[in-house]
Amino acid sequence: MAGSPQPRAGWVRGWSLVAAVFVLLLTGSLLAAPAATAAGTYDPYDPNQIKVSIKRANLDHVVSPNYITMDIIVVKADGTPPTANYGVFLTFNQPGKEPTDNPANCQQEHYNSPEVPLGLYRCTGIVSGPGLWEFHGTVNQPAIQYQKQLKTVSVTLPIKDAVKLRCESCGLQYIVQGKTFEVFLLQFHVAMAGLWLLLAASMAFLAIPRLRRSMSVLTLHTLEVRRGFLTSLMWTTFAGTLGTGLYLLGTQTAYKAPYSTNEFSHKKWQAITRLPYASEYFYVLYTKIFIFLVMAAFSVILMMEAARQAQLAQDTDDLERDDDDDMWSHGVHFDEDGHILHDDVAVASGAGGSVATAPVQARRRTTGSLGVSPRTLWVAAGVLLGGAASIGVCVTLLKYLHELIESTVAATVLGGGG
């Protein structure tokens, strides 16, 4: 029975192999358990599981040197982006002073720029002037209610190119408030400008021959009779538009407008245009004023030519009336054959010379007087039409920029950014 032990030995070896595999699996599970436990211990409510840092954002363009954009970066303890959305806030102050009362709420930049990883929170504060500023980032628990502070970080930065502002919380010299007088004045300004434009257009119809012929006799006669009054009214409305505009320029602009000799300097212009949307706002504002003055200059050309056309029409009527008077009174006699005999005749000397009456010569002198060329008159009318459209565009842009500026202030105050 020499071969009988072989089955027992094979059975032992089989169970030994199974036991070895079991031991290996058990050892592996025991070794993997701590690693799995360590990997799964990320708790967003545990301050020891996150790292926080703060730095100034690297931006290609900034609205104003007073706008300081900061990045507050939250990562896990192992440096990977977190999955939780923390409550992150920014406050800032100058050394030795209290931080801003209302912290600015920072949002994850990943949702604006997907290439930015999760955990980078970006927000902007408006500093009130140059100097050293301390910026503090606070990270709260990712909870809607009963948030608790997890960590805070701080950094001190020198802000050299900021503009000194009047107040720390607004960044603007314009206060949003309503005034009945200025609302009325604004409406009066618009009414004066519209009436002035209509009167200038009437001067164009009186000055340009083709436009004169397009009107009925009654309309043309009515305008000619009241031309002096219309001219005076046109300059009255011009003065009213200019005066109310200058007053509103000093009281109702989004920023204090540098328009006087003492205020308008290169240094002050650079200072004011560093504020949010200020450069665009004032470029549009002064462009609107310039267009209005150019329109006024061309309206003078139309007014002068309208006066010349009126005088020319009057002289022509007078000459025609004189012709009729001469013909039917003492100026014309008839011979026996019925031919007209002129008493006041200027006959050119020489054979074959022409004969002309004095009234006809006077008419030729009047109608031949030089005035403004038709091309110049049409250019003036085009300037009025194009200028009116351009001013409308400028008013729309000013309103839009004004709203942007006020929205910036509201976001700053409500978000506690300054």
C-alpha positions in Angstrom: 0.0 0.0 0.0 2.9 2.2 -0.8 0.8 4.8 -2.7 -1.9 5.3 0.0 -0.4 8.5 1.6 -0.5 10.5 -1.7 -4.2 11.4 -1.5 -3.7 12.7 2.1 -0.7 14.8 1.0 -2.6 16.3 -1.9 -5.5 17.2 0.4 -3.2 18.9 2.8 -1.5 20.9 0.1 -4.9 22.0 -1.3 -6.1 23.3 2.1 -2.7 24.9 2.7 -3.1 26.8 -0.6 -6.6 28.0 0.3 -5.3 29.1 3.7 -2.5 31.0 2.2 -4.8 32.9 -0.2 -7.2 33.6 2.7 -4.3 35.0 4.8 -3.2 37.2 1.9 -6.7 38.6 1.3 -7.1 39.2 5.0 -3.7 41.0 5.2 -4.6 43.1 2.2 -7.9 44.1 3.6 -6.3 45.0 6.9 -3.7 47.1 5.2 -6.2 48.8 2.8 -8.7 49.6 5.6 -6.6 52.5 7.0 -5.9 53.9 3.6 -9.6 53.7 2.7 -10.5 55.2 6.0 -8.0 58.0 5.5 -9.3 58.6 2.0 -12.8 58.8 3.1 -12.3 61.1 6.1 -12.9 64.4 4.2 -15.4 66.2 6.3 -16.3 69.7 4.9 -17.3 70.7 8.5 -13.9 69.9 9.9 -11.4 72.8 9.7 -8.5 70.4 9.8 -9.6 68.9 6.5 -9.1 72.1 4.5 -6.3 74.6 3.7 -7.1 78.2 2.9 -5.0 80.9 1.2 -5.6 84.5 -0.1 -4.0 86.5 -2.8 -4.7 89.3 -5.3 -6.4 88.1 -8.5 -4.3 88.2 -11.6 -6.6 90.1 -14.0 -5.9 91.4 -17.4 -8.2 94.4 -17.0 -9.5 96.2 -13.9 -12.4 98.6 -13.8 -10.6 101.1 -11.5 -7.4 101.1 -9.3 -9.8 101.4 -6.3 -11.3 98.0 -7.3 -9.2 95.3 -5.6 -10.2 91.8 -6.6 -9.0 89.0 -4.3 -8.9 85.2 -4.7 -9.6 83.1 -1.6 -8.5 79.5 -2.4 -9.9 76.6 -0.4 -8.5 73.0 -1.0 -8.6 69.7 0.8 -5.8 68.8 3.2 -4.2 66.7 0.3 -4.3 69.7 -2.0 -7.2 68.5 -4.2 -10.2 70.7 -5.0 -13.1 70.4 -2.5 -16.5 69.2 -3.5 -18.4 71.3 -0.9 -19.5 74.9 -1.6 -18.2 77.0 1.4 -19.5 80.3 2.6 -16.5 82.6 1.8 -16.5 86.3 2.6 -14.0 89.2 2.2 -13.4 92.1 4.5 -10.7 94.7 4.4 -9.4 97.7 6.3 -6.3 99.9 6.7 -3.9 98.9 9.5 -5.3 99.9 12.9 -8.9 100.4 11.7 -11.9 98.2 11.9 -12.8 96.0 8.9 -15.8 96.7 6.8 -19.1 96.0 8.6 -20.7 94.1 5.8 -18.5 91.4 4.3 -18.5 90.9 0.6 -19.9 87.5 -0.4 -17.4 85.7 -2.7 -18.5 83.2 -5.4 -16.7 80.4 -7.0 -15.0 81.5 -10.2 -15.4 78.0 -11.6 -19.0 78.8 -12.5 -17.9 81.8 -14.5 -14.8 80.3 -15.9 -14.9 76.5 -16.1 -11.1 76.3 -16.6 -10.7 77.6 -13.0 -10.8 74.6 -10.6 -13.3 74.4 -7.8 -12.4 76.0 -4.5 -11.3 79.4 -5.9 -13.6 82.1 -4.5 -13.3 85.6 -6.1 -14.7 88.9 -4.9 -14.0 92.6 -5.2 -13.7 95.4 -2.7 -13.5 99.2 -3.3 -10.8 100.9 -1.2 -11.3 104.5 -0.4 -7.7 105.7 -1.1 -4.1 104.7 -1.5 -1.9 103.1 1.2 -1.6 99.8 3.0 -4.7 97.7 3.1 -5.4 94.4 5.0 -7.6 91.9 3.3 -9.2 89.1 5.3 -10.8 86.0 3.9 -13.3 84.1 6.1 -14.4 80.5 5.3 -17.6 79.3 6.9 -19.2 75.9 6.9 -21.1 74.9 3.8 -24.5 75.3 5.4 -27.4 77.6 4.5 -28.2 78.3 8.2 -26.2 78.5 11.4 -22.9 78.8 9.6 -19.8 78.5 11.7 -16.5 80.0 10.9 -13.9 77.4 9.9 -10.8 79.4 9.0 -9.6 82.9 8.3 -6.6 84.2 6.3 -5.2 87.7 5.9 -2.8 89.5 3.6 -1.5 93.1 3.6 -1.1 94.8 0.2 0.3 98.3 -0.8 -2.3 100.0 -3.0 -0.4 102.9 -4.6 -2.5 104.0 -7.6 -5.9 104.2 -5.9 -7.8 107.5 -6.0 -8.8 109.2 -2.7 -12.6 109.0 -2.4 -15.0 111.0 -0.3 -16.5 108.1 1.4 -15.4 104.5 2.1 -18.7 102.8 1.1 -19.7 104.4 -2.2 -16.8 105.2 -4.5 -19.0 107.8 -6.2 -19.7 111.5 -5.7 -23.3 111.0 -6.9 -26.0 110.4 -4.3 -29.1 108.7 -5.6 -32.0 110.9 -4.5 -35.0 112.7 -6.1 -35.4 116.4 -6.3 -38.6 117.9 -7.7 -37.0 121.0 -9.0 -34.3 119.1 -10.9 -36.8 116.7 -12.3 -38.8 119.7 -13.6 -35.6 121.4 -14.9 -34.6 118.2 -16.8 -38.0 118.2 -18.5 -37.7 121.9 -19.3 -34.2 121.2 -20.7 -35.6 118.5 -23.0 -38.5 120.8 -24.1 -36.2 123.7 -24.8 -33.9 121.5 -26.9 -36.8 120.1 -28.9 -38.3 123.5 -29.6 -34.9 124.9 -30.6 -34.5 122.1 -33.1 -37.9 122.8 -34.6 -37.1 126.5 -35.0 -33.8 125.7 -36.6 -35.5 123.4 -39.0 -37.9 126.2 -39.9 -34.9 128.4 -40.7 -33.7 125.6 -43.0 -37.1 125.7 -44.9 -36.8 129.5 -45.3 -33.2 129.4 -46.3 -33.0 126.6 -48.9 -34.8 127.5 -52.2 -36.0 124.0 -52.9 -37.5 123.7 -49.5 -39.1 127.1 -49.8 -40.8 126.0 -53.0 -42.1 122.8 -51.3 -44.2 124.9 -49.0 -47.6 126.3 -49.8 -48.0 130.1 -50.4 -49.9 130.5 -47.1 -47.3 128.6 -45.1 -44.4 130.4 -46.6 -46.1 133.8 -46.1 -46.9 133.0 -42.4 -43.3 132.0 -41.7 -41.9 135.0 -43.5 -44.2 137.4 -41.6 -43.2 135.9 -38.3 -39.5 135.3 -39.2 -38.2 137.9 -36.8 -40.2 136.4 -33.9 -39.1 132.9 -34.8 -35.5 134.0 -34.8 -35.7 135.6 -31.4 -37.5 132.6 -30.1 -34.8 130.3 -31.5 -32.0 132.1 -29.7 -34.1 132.2 -26.5 -34.6 128.4 -26.6 -30.9 128.0 -27.4 -29.9 130.0 -24.3 -32.5 128.1 -22.2 -31.1 124.8 -23.4 -27.5 125.8 -22.8 -28.2 127.3 -19.4 -30.2 124.4 -18.0 -27.7 122.0 -19.5 -24.8 123.7 -17.6 -26.7 123.6 -14.4 -27.5 119.9 -14.7 -23.9 119.3 -15.6 -22.9 120.5 -12.2 -25.7 118.8 -10.2 -27.0 115.7 -11.9 -24.1 113.9 -13.5 -23.0 110.5 -12.1 -19.7 112.0 -11.0 -18.8 115.6 -10.3 -18.1 116.8 -13.8 -14.8 118.8 -14.3 -16.2 121.6 -16.5 -15.0 124.9 -14.9 -11.6 126.4 -15.4 -10.5 125.6 -11.9 -11.7 122.0 -12.0 -10.7 121.0 -15.5 -7.1 120.0 -15.3 -5.2 117.0 -16.6 -4.5 115.7 -13.2 -8.1 116.0 -12.0 -9.3 114.5 -15.3 -7.1 111.5 -14.8 -8.3 111.1 -11.2 -12.0 111.2 -12.0 -11.7 108.9 -15.1 -10.2 106.2 -13.0 -13.6 105.6 -11.3 -15.9 102.9 -12.8 -17.2 103.8 -16.2 -16.2 107.5 -15.7 -14.1 107.9 -18.9 -16.8 106.5 -21.1 -19.4 108.6 -19.3 -17.6 111.9 -19.7 -16.5 111.3 -23.3 -20.1 110.7 -24.3 -21.3 113.7 -22.2 -18.8 116.2 -23.8 -19.4 114.7 -27.2 -23.1 115.5 -26.8 -22.3 119.1 -25.8 -19.9 119.5 -28.8 -22.5 118.3 -31.3 -25.0 120.7 -29.9 -22.6 123.7 -30.3 -21.8 122.6 -33.9 -25.5 122.4 -34.7 -25.9 126.0 -33.3 -23.1 127.2 -35.5 -24.7 125.8 -38.6 -28.1 127.2 -37.6 -26.6 130.7 -37.8 -25.8 130.1 -41.5 -29.4 129.0 -42.1 -30.7 132.0 -40.1 -28.7 134.5 -42.1 -29.6 132.9 -45.4 -33.3 132.9 -44.4 -33.0 136.6 -43.8 -31.4 137.2 -47.2 -34.0 135.1 -49.0 -36.8 137.1 -47.2 -35.2 140.4 -48.2 -34.8 139.1 -51.8 -38.4 138.1 -52.0 -39.5 141.5 -50.6 -37.4 143.4 -53.1 -38.7 141.3 -55.9 -42.3 142.0 -54.8 -41.5 145.7 -54.5 -40.0 145.8 -58.0 -43.0 144.0 -59.5 -45.3 146.4 -57.7 -43.3 149.3 -59.1 -43.6 147.9 -62.6 -47.3 147.7 -62.3 -47.5 151.3 -60.9 -45.3 152.6 -63.7 -47.3 150.8 -66.3 -50.7 152.0 -65.2 -49.8 155.5 -64.0 -47.3 157.9 -65.2 -44.5 155.6 -66.3 -46.0 154.3 -69.6 -47.7 156.1 -72.6 -49.1 154.8 -75.8 -48.7 156.2 -79.3 -51.3 156.3 -82.1 -50.4 152.7 -83.2 -50.7 151.4 -79.6 -47.0 151.0 -78.9 -45.8 151.6 -75.4 -43.8 154.8 -74.8 -41.5 154.7 -71.7 -40.7 158.0 -70.0 -37.9 156.5 -67.8 -35.8 154.7 -70.3 -32.0 154.1 -70.2 -31.0 153.5 -73.8 -27.5 152.2 -74.5 -25.6 154.3 -77.0 -24.8 153.0 -80.4 -26.6 151.2 -83.1 -28.4 148.0 -82.1 -28.1 149.0 -78.4 -30.5 147.4 -76.0 -33.2 149.2 -74.1 -34.1 148.5 -70.4 -36.1 150.2 -67.8 -34.6 151.2 -64.4 -36.9 148.8 -62.4 -35.7 145.9 -64.6 -32.1 146.8 -64.0 -32.7 147.0 -60.3 -34.4 143.6 -60.3 -31.4 142.1 -62.0 -29.1 143.6 -59.4 -31.2 142.2 -56.6 -31.6 138.7 -58.0 -27.9 138.5 -58.8 -26.7 139.3 -55.3 -24.5 136.6 -53.8 -25.5 134.4 -50.9 -24.6 131.0 -49.4 -24.2 128.2 -51.9 -27.0 125.6 -52.0 -24.5 122.9 -51.2 -23.5 124.7 -48.0 -27.1 125.1 -47.0 -27.8 121.4 -47.5 -24.8 120.6 -45.5 -26.1 122.8 -42.7 -29.5 121.1 -42.8 -27.7 117.7 -42.8 -25.8 118.7 -39.7 -29.0 119.6 -37.9 -30.6 116.2 -38.9 -27.5 114.1 -38.1 -26.8 116.1 -35.0 -30.3 115.4 -33.6 -29.9 111.7 -34.2 -26.4 111.7 -32.6 -27.6 113.5 -29.5 -30.3 110.9 -29.2 -27.7 108.2 -29.3 -25.6 110.1 -26.7 -28.6 110.5 -24.4 -29.3 106.7 -24.6 -25.6 105.9 -23.8 -25.5 108.3 -20.9 -28.6 106.8 -19.4 -27.2 103.3 -19.8 -23.8 104.3 -18.3 -25.6 106.1 -15.5 -27.5 102.9 -14.6 -24.3 100.9 -14.7 -22.6 103.3 -12.3 -25.6 103.2 -9.9 -25.7 99.4 -10.1 -22.0 99.3 -9.2 -22.6 101.5 -6.1 -25.6 99.3 -5.1 -23.6 96.1 -5.5 -20.8 97.6 -3.5 -23.0 98.8 -0.6 -25.2 95.7 -0.4 -22.2 93.4 -0.7 -20.1 95.4 1.7 -17.3 95.8 -0.8 -16.0 99.1 0.3 
